Structure formats: C-alpha cells, structure tokens
Amino acid sequence: MELPARVLVVDDELIVCQSCARILAEDGHQVAAAQTGEEALQKVQEDLFDVVLLDLRLPGCGGLRLLRALREASPQTEVIVLTGYPTLESAKEAIRLGALEYVTKPVRPEILRTVVAQIVACKCWRLQEGR
C-alpha cells in the first residue's frame, strides 16, 4: 500500500483547488492549496511536499516560471502541470523544466487519482531502492 502524499494544489481558481483537494483527501493524501505563485513558493519553502499540481495560467508569474522556481526550491518535489489551454510548446517546455505529467483541465477525478498514485508509488520505490 502506498503512503499518503503531501500534495500542494496551485491554481488561481478556488473551485479547482477545492475540487482537487477533496478528491485527493478522499484517497488519504494531505492537501494544501495556493492561489498565487508567491503563496506556492512560500508554502514549498516552509513545508515538504511530495507532489505539486500546478496550473500553467497564473496571474502575476506564469506557471512555467513558477515551475522552474519550484524545482529549484524543492528538487525532490514532483510536479504535475494542469492546464485548460494545452499546447505542444507548453507541454514540451513543462517536461523540459522537470514536470512529470501534463494534464488537461477539466481533469476527471479518476485521472487525477491515478496520476498522483503513480507518482507516489514511484517515489516510494525510489526511497526503498535508496535512489
């Protein structure tokens, strides 16, 4: 059985934060939310998260810039990019910057659960293998 993960949901839409948090909490994960890039960076610097769900379109700092900053601040945290405006260019750039997944919104609950579970399982395996 996989351990519950600490997940940070970063989206400027409160309903998206709440929906993702509810779905993941039902699976036993501990979920926090941030609606701005600044808030997300602050939370990552104050606490350790296993996974960040990151919206690409954030006011102020763009999601790709925030992705870069998150990876620098917390390299052990895995990032899943969420976007309602998918493009090949943003997908390639997100993966290049270190995102493990690129998921389009609206995301179905079973997809969200599966993607997070796969990442958590991979992290658990790496920890057991000492990598």
C-alpha positions as CSV (number, residue, x, y, z in Angstrom):
1,M,0.0,0.0,0.0
2,E,1.3,3.4,-0.9
3,L,1.9,6.1,1.7
4,P,-0.3,9.2,1.7
5,A,1.4,12.0,0.0
6,R,1.7,15.7,0.9
7,V,0.2,17.5,-2.1
8,L,0.1,21.2,-3.0
9,V,-2.6,22.4,-5.4
10,V,-1.7,25.7,-7.1
11,D,-4.5,27.2,-9.1
12,D,-6.0,30.7,-9.2
13,E,-9.5,29.2,-9.4
14,L,-10.7,28.4,-5.9
15,I,-13.1,25.8,-7.2
16,V,-10.2,23.9,-8.8
17,C,-8.2,24.0,-5.6
18,Q,-11.2,22.8,-3.6
19,S,-12.1,20.0,-6.1
20,C,-8.6,18.6,-6.3
21,A,-8.2,18.8,-2.6
22,R,-11.4,16.9,-1.9
23,I,-10.6,14.2,-4.4
24,L,-7.1,13.6,-3.1
25,A,-8.1,13.9,0.5
26,E,-10.6,11.1,-0.1
27,D,-7.6,8.9,-1.0
28,G,-5.9,9.8,2.3
29,H,-3.5,12.4,1.0
30,Q,-2.7,15.6,2.9
31,V,-3.6,18.5,0.7
32,A,-2.7,22.2,0.9
33,A,-3.7,24.9,-1.7
34,A,-2.2,28.1,-3.0
35,Q,-3.9,30.6,-5.4
36,T,-0.8,32.6,-6.4
37,G,2.8,31.8,-7.3
38,E,4.1,33.7,-4.3
39,E,1.9,31.7,-1.9
40,A,3.0,28.5,-3.5
41,L,6.7,29.3,-3.2
42,Q,6.2,30.3,0.4
43,K,4.4,27.0,1.2
44,V,7.2,25.0,-0.5
45,Q,9.9,26.8,1.4
46,E,8.0,26.2,4.7
47,D,7.0,22.6,4.2
48,L,7.9,19.5,2.3
49,F,5.5,18.4,-0.5
50,D,5.7,15.1,-2.4
51,V,3.7,16.5,-5.3
52,V,2.6,19.9,-6.7
53,L,-0.4,20.2,-9.0
54,L,0.4,23.4,-10.9
55,D,-1.8,25.4,-13.2
56,L,0.0,27.0,-16.1
57,R,-2.0,30.2,-16.2
58,L,-1.5,32.0,-13.0
59,P,-1.8,35.8,-12.6
60,G,1.5,37.6,-12.0
61,C,4.1,34.9,-12.5
62,G,3.4,32.4,-15.2
63,G,3.1,28.7,-14.4
64,L,6.3,27.8,-16.3
65,R,8.3,30.4,-14.4
66,L,6.9,29.1,-11.2
67,L,7.7,25.5,-12.2
68,R,11.3,26.5,-12.6
69,A,11.3,28.2,-9.2
70,L,9.6,25.3,-7.5
71,R,12.1,22.8,-8.9
72,E,15.0,25.0,-7.7
73,A,13.4,25.5,-4.2
74,S,12.4,21.8,-3.7
75,P,14.1,19.4,-6.3
76,Q,12.6,16.3,-4.5
77,T,9.0,17.6,-5.1
78,E,7.4,16.2,-8.3
79,V,5.3,18.5,-10.4
80,I,2.1,17.7,-12.4
81,V,1.1,20.5,-14.7
82,L,-2.6,21.2,-15.1
83,T,-3.9,23.4,-17.9
84,G,-7.1,24.4,-19.6
85,Y,-5.1,25.7,-22.6
86,P,-2.9,22.9,-23.7
87,T,-0.3,23.5,-26.5
88,L,2.5,21.3,-27.7
89,E,5.0,24.1,-26.9
90,S,3.9,24.4,-23.3
91,A,3.9,20.7,-22.8
92,K,7.4,20.3,-24.2
93,E,8.7,23.2,-22.0
94,A,7.0,21.9,-18.9
95,I,8.6,18.5,-19.3
96,R,11.9,20.1,-20.1
97,L,11.7,22.1,-16.9
98,G,11.0,19.0,-14.8
99,A,7.3,18.3,-14.8
100,L,6.5,14.6,-14.7
101,E,3.0,14.9,-16.1
102,Y,1.0,17.4,-18.3
103,V,-2.8,17.0,-17.7
104,T,-5.6,19.0,-19.3
105,K,-8.4,20.5,-17.4
106,P,-11.1,19.8,-16.7
107,V,-9.4,16.7,-15.2
108,R,-11.5,13.7,-14.4
109,P,-11.2,12.5,-10.7
110,E,-10.0,9.0,-11.8
111,I,-7.3,10.6,-13.9
112,L,-6.1,12.8,-11.0
113,R,-6.1,9.9,-8.6
114,T,-4.2,7.7,-11.0
115,V,-1.5,10.2,-11.9
116,V,-0.9,11.1,-8.2
117,A,-0.9,7.5,-7.2
118,Q,1.7,6.6,-9.9
119,I,4.0,9.4,-8.8
120,V,3.7,8.5,-5.2
121,A,4.4,4.8,-6.0
122,C,7.4,5.8,-8.0
123,K,8.7,8.0,-5.2
124,C,8.2,5.1,-2.6
125,W,10.0,2.7,-4.9
126,R,13.0,5.1,-5.3
127,L,13.1,5.6,-1.5
128,Q,13.2,1.8,-0.9
129,E,15.9,1.4,-3.5
130,G,17.9,4.2,-2.0
131,R,17.9,6.4,-5.1
